């Protein structure tokens, strides 16, 4: 298991940090590339929709949901 890596982002003019393990950062980077976005853009999108959840947790759940949707066939 890898140790969490911390990265900082500016969201709506406010600096915030997210701590996640390297595989999550790699998956987030892949998702950003697939969406023609940046890490900051994806994080801002997640932040706007997360409600009361912590940002790091919301990002992890978003990553899981994103790749699950890509892996599953569309519903009939």
Secondary structure, DSSP 4 states (H G I P E B T S, - for coil): -PPPEEEEEEETTEEEEEEE-HHHHHHHHHHHHHTT--HHHHHHHHHHH-TTS-HHHHHHHHHHHHHHHHHSPPP-
